[in-house]
Amino acid sequence: MRWRDRIQLLIRTALNDLVGEEPYTPPGRMETVLAESQTRLKGLRQELDLSRAREKRAQIRYEQARAAAAAQQKKVDALAPGEDGYAAAFSSLLQAQQQADTAHAHYQEHTQATAQLRQVIESLQKQIEQVRRQDGSLTEQEEQLISLERLTHIQQAQRHSLNQAHQELDQEAETLARRKDRLSAQQDLEARRLRDDWE
């Protein structure tokens, strides 16, 4: 696989890790996505180091080719047209200029590839940080929701306990009222019996 194809493959894979994710990520999947994205990011950074090295070598080859073309230009300038060796020197100049142009094109190609990798790495890093922030925010919201659910459960339990206490108090009040009525009836009965006995 050529280095340009490998770079493009790494870029597409890294971006698909986050951009291709579904809006809802099941619990536990987010950690896996972030871990995979970090692995891709590490691979891109390693490829960036290699791309920088290739760019540097291409720059050196271009500078050498440009210097060779400049040196050949001086040889041509030192000769008059038609003079012995002028045609050969001019042919060598054209060849040197062509080699310098080719080296320059290769250098630009490596420079663009390095710049593209840098942009993708920065973009992926920002996306990872954004996903982490969103995940942290969702975790906080989930914790708040759990706290509210617990509070609601406690309030429901307290309300149930209060209702039960009220029912028990009402029942006890009814029991006391019945006992009071029975006692009052018994007292009335005893009072009548006492009157009947005295009469």
C-alpha positions as CSV (number, residue, x, y, z in Angstrom):
1,M,0.0,0.0,0.0
2,R,1.4,3.4,-1.0
3,W,2.0,5.9,1.8
4,R,-0.7,8.3,0.4
5,D,-3.3,5.5,0.4
6,R,-2.3,4.5,4.0
7,I,-2.7,8.1,5.1
8,Q,-6.2,8.4,3.5
9,L,-7.2,5.1,5.1
10,L,-6.1,6.2,8.5
11,I,-7.9,9.5,8.1
12,R,-11.2,7.9,7.0
13,T,-11.1,5.3,9.8
14,A,-10.3,7.8,12.5
15,L,-13.1,10.2,11.5
16,N,-15.6,7.3,11.2
17,D,-14.9,6.4,14.8
18,L,-16.7,9.5,16.0
19,V,-18.6,10.9,13.0
20,G,-20.1,7.5,12.2
21,E,-21.4,6.9,15.7
22,E,-25.2,6.7,16.2
23,P,-26.8,9.5,18.2
24,Y,-27.5,7.1,21.1
25,T,-24.6,5.1,22.4
26,P,-25.4,2.2,24.8
27,P,-23.9,2.2,28.2
28,G,-20.3,1.1,28.2
29,R,-20.0,1.6,24.4
30,M,-18.8,5.2,24.8
31,E,-15.7,4.1,26.7
32,T,-15.0,1.6,23.9
33,V,-15.5,4.3,21.2
34,L,-13.2,6.7,23.0
35,A,-10.5,4.0,23.5
36,E,-10.7,3.1,19.8
37,S,-10.5,6.7,18.8
38,Q,-7.4,7.2,21.0
39,T,-5.8,4.3,19.4
40,R,-6.6,5.8,15.9
41,L,-5.2,9.1,17.1
42,K,-2.0,7.5,18.3
43,G,-1.7,5.8,14.9
44,L,-2.2,9.1,13.1
45,R,0.4,10.8,15.2
46,Q,2.9,8.0,14.4
47,E,2.0,8.4,10.7
48,L,2.5,12.2,11.1
49,D,6.0,11.6,12.4
50,L,6.8,9.4,9.4
51,S,5.2,12.0,7.1
52,R,7.4,14.7,8.6
53,A,10.5,12.6,8.0
54,R,9.4,12.0,4.4
55,E,8.8,15.7,4.0
56,K,12.2,16.5,5.3
57,R,13.9,14.1,3.0
58,A,11.9,15.5,0.1
59,Q,12.9,19.0,1.1
60,I,16.6,18.0,1.1
61,R,16.3,16.3,-2.3
62,Y,14.6,19.4,-3.7
63,E,17.2,21.8,-2.3
64,Q,20.0,19.6,-3.7
65,A,18.2,19.4,-7.1
66,R,17.7,23.2,-7.1
67,A,21.4,23.8,-6.2
68,A,22.5,21.4,-9.0
69,A,20.3,23.3,-11.5
70,A,21.7,26.6,-10.3
71,A,25.2,25.3,-10.7
72,Q,24.4,24.1,-14.2
73,Q,22.9,27.4,-15.0
74,K,26.2,29.1,-14.1
75,K,28.0,26.7,-16.5
76,V,25.6,27.6,-19.3
77,D,26.0,31.3,-18.5
78,A,29.8,31.0,-18.7
79,L,29.5,29.7,-22.3
80,A,28.4,31.5,-25.4
81,P,25.8,30.0,-27.7
82,G,27.6,27.9,-30.3
83,E,30.7,27.5,-28.2
84,D,32.1,24.0,-27.7
85,G,30.2,22.3,-24.8
86,Y,27.3,24.8,-24.8
87,A,24.8,22.4,-26.3
88,A,25.8,19.7,-23.8
89,A,25.7,22.1,-20.9
90,F,22.3,23.5,-21.9
91,S,20.9,19.9,-22.3
92,S,22.3,19.1,-18.8
93,L,20.6,22.4,-17.5
94,L,17.2,21.4,-18.9
95,Q,17.6,17.9,-17.3
96,A,18.6,19.5,-14.0
97,Q,15.7,21.9,-14.0
98,Q,13.3,19.1,-14.8
99,Q,14.7,17.1,-11.8
100,A,14.4,20.2,-9.6
101,D,10.8,20.6,-10.7
102,T,10.0,17.0,-10.0
103,A,11.7,17.2,-6.6
104,H,9.7,20.3,-5.9
105,A,6.4,18.6,-6.8
106,H,7.3,15.7,-4.5
107,Y,8.2,18.1,-1.7
108,Q,4.9,19.9,-2.1
109,E,3.0,16.6,-2.1
110,H,4.7,15.5,1.2
111,T,4.0,19.0,2.7
112,Q,0.3,18.8,1.8
113,A,0.1,15.3,3.2
114,T,1.7,16.4,6.5
115,A,-0.6,19.4,6.8
116,Q,-3.6,17.3,6.1
117,L,-2.6,14.8,8.8
118,R,-2.1,17.7,11.2
119,Q,-5.6,19.1,10.5
120,V,-7.2,15.6,10.9
121,I,-5.4,15.0,14.2
122,E,-6.4,18.4,15.6
123,S,-10.0,17.8,14.5
124,L,-10.1,14.3,15.9
125,Q,-8.6,15.5,19.2
126,K,-11.3,18.2,19.4
127,Q,-14.0,15.7,18.7
128,I,-12.7,13.3,21.4
129,E,-12.6,16.2,23.9
130,Q,-16.1,17.2,22.9
131,V,-17.4,13.7,23.3
132,R,-15.7,13.4,26.7
133,R,-17.4,16.7,27.8
134,Q,-20.8,15.5,26.6
135,D,-20.3,12.1,28.3
136,G,-19.4,13.9,31.5
137,S,-22.4,16.1,31.3
138,L,-24.7,13.2,30.6
139,T,-23.1,11.3,33.6
140,E,-23.9,14.3,35.8
141,Q,-27.4,14.5,34.5
142,E,-27.8,10.8,35.2
143,E,-26.6,11.2,38.7
144,Q,-29.0,14.1,39.3
145,L,-31.8,12.0,37.9
146,I,-30.9,9.1,40.2
147,S,-30.9,11.5,43.2
148,L,-34.3,12.9,42.2
149,E,-35.7,9.4,41.8
150,R,-34.4,8.4,45.3
151,L,-35.8,11.6,46.8
152,T,-39.2,10.9,45.1
153,H,-39.1,7.3,46.5
154,I,-38.4,8.6,50.0
155,Q,-41.2,11.2,49.7
156,Q,-43.6,8.5,48.6
157,A,-42.5,6.2,51.5
158,Q,-43.0,9.1,53.9
159,R,-46.4,9.9,52.5
160,H,-47.4,6.2,52.8
161,S,-46.2,6.1,56.4
162,L,-48.1,9.3,57.3
163,N,-51.2,7.9,55.7
164,Q,-50.9,4.7,57.6
165,A,-50.3,6.6,60.8
166,H,-53.4,8.7,60.2
167,Q,-55.4,5.6,59.6
168,E,-54.1,4.0,62.8
169,L,-54.9,7.2,64.8
170,D,-58.4,7.3,63.3
171,Q,-58.9,3.7,64.2
172,E,-57.6,4.2,67.7
173,A,-59.9,7.3,68.1
174,E,-62.9,5.2,67.0
175,T,-61.9,2.5,69.4
176,L,-61.6,5.0,72.3
177,A,-65.0,6.5,71.3
178,R,-66.6,3.1,71.4
179,R,-65.1,2.3,74.7
180,K,-66.2,5.7,76.1
181,D,-69.7,5.0,74.8
182,R,-69.7,1.6,76.4
183,L,-68.4,3.0,79.7
184,S,-71.0,5.7,79.6
185,A,-73.7,3.2,79.0
186,Q,-72.5,0.9,81.8
187,Q,-72.4,3.9,84.1
188,D,-76.0,4.8,83.2
189,L,-77.1,1.2,83.7
190,E,-75.4,1.1,87.1
191,A,-77.0,4.3,88.1
192,R,-80.5,3.1,87.2
193,R,-79.9,-0.2,89.1
194,L,-78.9,1.8,92.2
195,R,-82.0,3.9,92.0
196,D,-84.1,0.8,91.5
197,D,-82.5,-0.8,94.6
198,W,-83.2,2.2,96.8
199,E,-86.7,2.3,95.7
